Amino acid sequence: MAVKNVVLVHGAWGGAAHWRGVIPLLAARGYEVTAVENPLTSLEDDIHKTRTLLASQDGPTLLVGHSYGGAVISGAGHAPNVAGLVYIAAFAPDEGESLGALLARDGAPPPPDGLLKPDADGFLWLDFGMFHGGFCQDVDAGEALIMARTQKPIAARCFDDKAGPAAWRGKPSWYQVSSEDHMIPPGTQKWFAERMEARDTLTLDAGHASLASRPDDVAALIDKAAQAL
């Protein structure tokens, strides 16, 4: 196996445990899997934390990001041991772009009123009652409740931070589009995949949290990318 290491990067309003459905599937295929726990305090902070974990990997590594984690891997993916990138319903900013501006491209509708709940410390939460329908409508109610009540807020500044040079411009990349996503417009996801000239684009009839609702498909795409490298 040319690429034995897989590093998973979570998105906003979640943590490393959002990958709990994917991790055992990859481990069963023989991969050394690690999921980073990012602070979600700034894009720079999260890229630094991910790079630190990448530096501990022994050999070529496939870097995978979900949602906001796509912006993180676009920066951290310049590490010399990163062989490729996989985006799971994720942002893929180019240099100088912010996530807030990308969300608004082509007049895409904003998140539903009341979904985002800013706090006094500059962090954004998702409303508990709207979490299931807005973030992960295709997981069961019990799983959605756990995800909502263990959510990790993200600093609002992360949506204004400008991205640096994009690793996907120089490294092979794969993309999974969630066609029923209520957080990142599916059309924007398709545009990310087309712009990066993804080697393969997998479209799932899934909500934003496809890593939780469709772990078998997500793990299969990651495995396919690793095998291709």
Order of alpha helices (4+ residues) and beta strands (2+ residues): beta-alpha-beta-alpha-beta-alpha-beta-alpha-beta-beta-alpha-alpha-beta-beta-alpha-beta-alpha-alpha
